[in-house]
Amino acid sequence: MILCFMKNGDVSLTQNPIEATKYDKLFADKDIFVSESERVFTDQSDIGASGSILTKNEKLAIRRWTAIDDEIDIKSFSDGMRQLKTIGVSDKNYELNMKLDHPGTLNEDERNMVRILDSALNKLPSQHGDFVRISEYSESITPWDVNIRPKDIVTNYPRYMSVSSTTDYLEQGGVSPLPTKTYVYYKFEDTESSKPLLKGAASLNEDLENLYQRDMTFEVKHIAISDAVTPEFDTPFVPRRIVVVLKEAPLPADRIAKNIHTGEEVMILM
């Protein structure tokens, strides 16, 4: 039903291939042992570091972001670094992203995780293509009904934004603990700047995840809305569905865009 709602079933996604050998070379630093003092980042982590390949800390930042699956059977990354949970290194993903809305709440490890992850993403190759994302709202009326219109410029700043290169992600639904009244399905068309997090080097899980950097902006091309379907006889309840098609856009001169989830204006300070 979800796939049929999006352009009558035409939700094919295409991406340019990533040259795996060149990608793996970015992770080729042979210093893969993580000492106890390196399990968290400090204000001194990577100070003065330079070079085109990823530092050990930059690899750790990427891998801490992707280390969200507790059931991984793979024991090590392509460079030989062990799975992070087996060496006492914690993941930093959803909660870190939430705390970015209030940067004063970040502790030293988190603050430097953001700094080092930003640096790491600058080194990763960008992948051209189409990607998808899903959001959930516990309300029937969303910012996409009221505050955001076609041609508006939106952003996820100050957060990172994960997207998927496969439509399988759409069928999984979301993860909100609240009853969902509205699903919003985002299709990012023909974008240039997403960062692939390839299995083996950047990740050990099966997610086909790409990541947009925090200062990315997009123009709203289309918004389509389908009202909720009330259950009748054997027909299940179907929440409201909104499909949003976006294209990559340059950062406005005034650095102001609307938050993609709230519709509120934000200034991008990066």
WOLINCOR-V334565 format. One record per pair of residues at least 12 apart in sequence whose ideal C-beta (glycine too) atoms are under 10 Angstrom apart, sorted by the first residue. I is the first residue (numbers start at 1). J is the second residue. If there is no record, write none. Layout:
BEGIN
i->[I:I]
j->[J:J]
END
This chain:
BEGIN
i->[1:1:1:1:1:1:2:2:2:2:2:2:2:2:2:2:2:3:3:3:3:5:5:5:5:5:5:5:5:5:6:6:6:6:6:6:6:6:6:7:7:7:7:7:11:11:11:11:11:11:11:12:12:13:13:13:13:13:13:13:13:13:13:13:13:13:13:14:14:14:14:14:14:15:15:15:15:15:15:15:15:15:15:15:15:16:16:16:16:16:16:17:17:17:17:18:18:18:18:18:18:18:19:20:20:20:20:22:23:23:23:23:23:23:23:23:24:24:24:24:24:24:24:25:25:25:25:26:26:26:26:26:26:26:26:26:26:26:26:27:27:27:27:27:27:27:27:27:27:27:27:27:27:27:27:28:28:28:28:28:28:29:29:29:29:29:29:29:29:29:30:30:30:31:31:31:31:31:32:32:32:32:32:32:32:32:33:33:33:33:33:34:34:34:34:34:34:34:34:34:34:35:36:36:38:38:38:38:38:39:39:39:39:39:39:39:39:40:40:40:40:40:40:40:40:40:40:40:40:41:41:41:41:41:41:41:41:41:41:41:41:41:41:41:41:42:42:42:42:42:43:43:43:43:44:45:45:45:45:45:45:45:45:45:45:46:46:46:46:46:46:46:47:47:49:49:51:52:53:54:54:54:54:54:54:54:54:55:55:55:55:56:56:57:57:57:57:57:57:57:58:58:58:58:58:58:58:58:58:59:59:59:59:59:59:59:60:60:60:60:60:60:60:60:61:61:61:61:61:61:61:61:61:61:61:62:62:62:62:62:62:62:62:62:62:62:62:62:63:63:63:63:63:63:63:63:63:63:63:63:63:64:64:64:64:64:64:64:64:64:64:64:65:65:65:65:65:65:65:65:65:65:65:65:65:65:65:65:66:66:66:66:66:66:66:66:66:66:66:66:66:66:67:67:67:67:67:67:67:67:67:67:67:68:68:68:68:68:68:68:68:69:69:69:69:69:69:69:70:70:70:71:72:72:72:72:72:72:72:73:74:74:74:74:74:75:76:76:77:77:77:77:77:77:78:78:78:78:78:78:79:79:81:83:84:85:90:92:92:92:92:92:93:93:94:94:95:96:96:96:96:96:96:96:96:97:97:97:97:97:97:97:97:98:99:99:99:99:100:100:100:100:100:100:100:101:101:101:101:101:101:102:103:114:114:114:117:117:117:117:118:118:118:118:118:120:120:121:121:121:121:121:121:121:121:121:122:122:123:124:124:124:124:124:124:124:124:124:124:125:125:126:126:126:126:126:126:126:126:126:127:127:127:127:127:127:127:127:127:128:128:128:128:128:128:129:129:129:129:129:129:129:129:129:129:130:130:130:130:130:130:130:130:130:130:131:131:131:131:131:131:131:131:131:131:131:131:131:131:131:131:131:131:131:132:132:132:132:132:132:132:132:132:132:132:132:133:133:133:133:133:133:133:133:133:133:133:133:133:133:133:133:133:134:134:134:134:134:134:134:134:134:134:134:134:134:135:135:135:135:135:135:135:135:135:135:135:135:136:136:136:136:136:136:136:136:136:136:136:136:136:137:137:137:137:137:137:137:137:137:137:137:137:138:138:138:138:138:138:138:139:139:139:139:139:140:140:140:140:140:140:141:141:141:142:142:142:142:142:142:142:142:142:142:143:143:143:143:143:143:143:143:143:144:144:144:144:144:144:144:144:144:144:144:144:144:145:145:145:145:145:145:146:147:147:147:147:147:147:148:148:148:148:148:148:148:148:148:149:149:149:149:150:150:150:150:150:150:150:151:151:151:151:152:152:152:152:152:152:152:152:152:152:153:153:153:153:153:153:153:153:153:153:153:153:153:154:154:154:154:154:154:154:154:154:154:154:154:154:154:154:154:155:155:155:155:155:155:155:155:155:155:155:155:155:155:155:155:155:155:155:156:156:156:156:156:156:156:156:156:156:156:156:157:157:157:157:157:157:157:157:157:157:157:157:157:157:157:158:158:158:158:158:158:158:159:159:159:159:159:160:160:160:160:160:160:161:161:161:161:161:161:161:161:161:161:161:161:162:162:162:162:162:162:162:163:163:163:163:163:163:163:163:163:163:164:164:164:164:165:165:165:165:165:165:166:166:167:167:168:168:168:169:169:169:169:170:170:170:170:173:179:180:180:181:181:181:181:182:182:182:182:182:182:183:183:183:183:183:183:183:184:184:184:184:184:184:184:184:184:185:185:185:185:185:185:186:186:186:186:186:186:186:186:187:187:187:187:187:187:187:188:188:188:188:188:188:188:188:188:189:189:189:189:189:189:189:190:190:191:191:191:191:191:191:191:191:192:192:193:193:193:193:193:194:194:194:194:194:194:194:195:195:195:195:195:196:196:196:196:197:197:197:198:212:213:214:214:214:215:215:215:215:215:215:216:216:216:216:216:216:217:217:217:217:217:217:217:217:217:217:217:217:218:218:218:218:218:218:218:218:219:219:219:219:219:219:219:220:220:220:220:220:220:220:221:221:221:221:221:222:222:222:222:222:223:223:223:223:223:224:224:224:224:224:225:225:225:225:225:226:226:226:226:226:226:227:227:227:228:228:229:244:246:251:251:252:252:254:254:255:255:255:255:256]
j->[171:226:229:236:238:241:134:167:170:171:172:173:183:185:238:241:243:167:170:171:185:170:183:185:224:226:238:241:242:243:132:167:170:185:187:224:241:243:245:187:222:224:243:245:130:132:167:170:185:187:243:130:167:129:130:131:132:163:164:165:166:167:169:187:188:189:208:128:129:130:165:189:190:127:128:129:130:131:165:166:191:194:196:208:210:125:126:127:128:129:192:127:128:129:196:124:125:126:127:129:196:198:125:78:198:200:201:125:78:124:125:196:198:200:201:202:77:78:79:198:200:201:202:52:53:54:201:52:53:54:58:59:62:120:123:124:125:201:202:53:54:56:58:59:62:63:77:78:79:81:124:198:200:201:202:53:54:59:78:79:201:51:53:54:55:56:58:59:79:81:56:79:80:55:56:59:79:81:56:59:76:77:79:80:81:82:56:80:81:82:87:56:57:59:60:81:82:84:87:88:89:87:87:88:56:57:60:87:89:60:64:84:87:88:89:90:109:60:64:88:89:90:92:107:108:109:110:112:113:57:60:61:64:92:107:108:109:110:111:112:113:114:115:116:117:57:108:109:111:112:108:111:112:115:112:57:58:60:61:108:109:112:113:115:116:58:61:112:115:116:119:120:112:115:116:119:123:123:123:79:116:119:120:123:124:201:202:116:119:120:123:79:81:112:113:115:116:117:119:120:116:117:118:119:120:121:122:123:124:77:79:81:116:120:201:202:81:84:89:92:113:116:117:120:92:112:113:114:115:116:117:118:119:120:121:77:116:117:120:121:123:124:195:197:201:202:203:211:77:81:83:84:89:91:92:120:197:201:202:203:204:84:89:90:91:92:93:96:109:113:116:117:91:92:93:96:97:113:117:120:121:160:162:197:202:203:209:211:84:91:93:162:197:198:199:202:203:204:205:207:209:211:83:84:85:89:90:91:92:93:203:204:205:91:92:93:94:203:205:207:209:85:91:203:204:205:206:207:85:91:205:205:84:85:86:203:204:205:206:204:199:200:203:204:205:204:200:204:199:200:201:202:203:204:198:199:200:201:202:204:200:201:201:204:204:204:109:109:110:113:114:117:160:162:162:175:110:109:110:111:113:114:117:159:160:114:156:158:159:160:161:162:214:159:111:114:158:159:114:156:157:158:159:160:214:157:158:159:259:262:266:158:158:158:160:214:160:211:213:214:160:213:214:215:270:195:202:160:193:194:195:197:211:212:213:214:195:213:195:194:195:196:197:198:201:202:210:211:213:195:196:191:192:193:194:195:196:210:212:213:165:191:192:193:194:195:196:198:210:190:191:192:193:194:248:163:165:188:189:190:191:192:194:196:210:163:165:167:187:188:189:190:191:194:245:161:162:163:164:165:166:169:186:187:188:189:191:194:196:208:209:210:212:246:163:164:165:166:167:168:169:170:185:186:187:188:156:161:162:163:164:169:170:184:185:186:187:188:210:212:244:246:260:163:164:169:170:171:172:173:174:175:183:184:185:186:174:176:180:182:183:184:185:186:242:244:260:261:173:174:175:176:177:178:179:180:181:182:183:184:239:174:176:178:180:181:182:183:184:239:240:242:261:176:177:178:179:180:181:182:178:180:181:182:240:181:182:227:228:239:240:181:182:240:181:182:183:184:225:240:242:261:262:263:184:242:258:259:260:261:262:263:264:182:184:220:223:224:225:240:242:243:244:260:261:263:182:223:225:240:242:263:263:258:259:262:263:264:265:220:223:244:258:259:260:261:262:263:220:223:258:263:219:220:221:222:223:244:245:219:220:221:249:218:219:220:223:246:249:257:258:260:263:217:218:219:220:246:249:250:251:252:256:257:258:265:186:216:217:218:219:220:244:246:249:257:258:259:260:261:263:266:212:214:215:216:217:218:249:251:252:255:256:257:258:259:260:265:266:267:268:212:213:214:215:216:217:218:257:259:260:261:266:213:214:215:216:217:251:255:257:259:260:266:267:268:269:270:214:215:259:266:268:269:270:212:214:259:260:261:195:211:212:213:214:216:186:188:194:210:211:212:213:214:216:218:260:261:194:197:207:209:210:211:212:186:187:188:191:194:208:209:210:211:212:207:208:209:210:194:196:207:208:209:210:207:208:185:187:206:207:208:185:207:208:209:183:185:186:187:239:239:239:240:228:237:239:240:225:228:239:240:241:242:226:238:239:240:241:242:243:223:225:240:241:242:243:244:260:261:224:241:242:243:244:245:218:220:242:243:244:245:246:260:221:222:243:244:245:246:247:210:212:216:218:244:245:246:247:248:218:221:222:245:246:247:248:247:248:210:212:216:218:246:247:248:249:247:248:210:212:213:216:248:209:210:211:212:213:216:248:209:210:211:212:213:208:209:210:211:209:210:211:210:248:270:268:269:270:251:255:257:268:269:270:248:249:251:257:260:268:246:248:249:250:251:252:255:256:257:258:260:268:244:245:246:247:248:249:257:260:245:246:247:248:249:250:257:244:245:246:247:249:258:260:244:245:246:247:249:243:244:245:246:247:242:243:244:245:246:241:242:243:244:245:240:241:242:243:244:238:239:240:241:242:243:239:240:241:240:241:241:260:260:268:270:267:268:267:268:267:268:269:270:268]
END
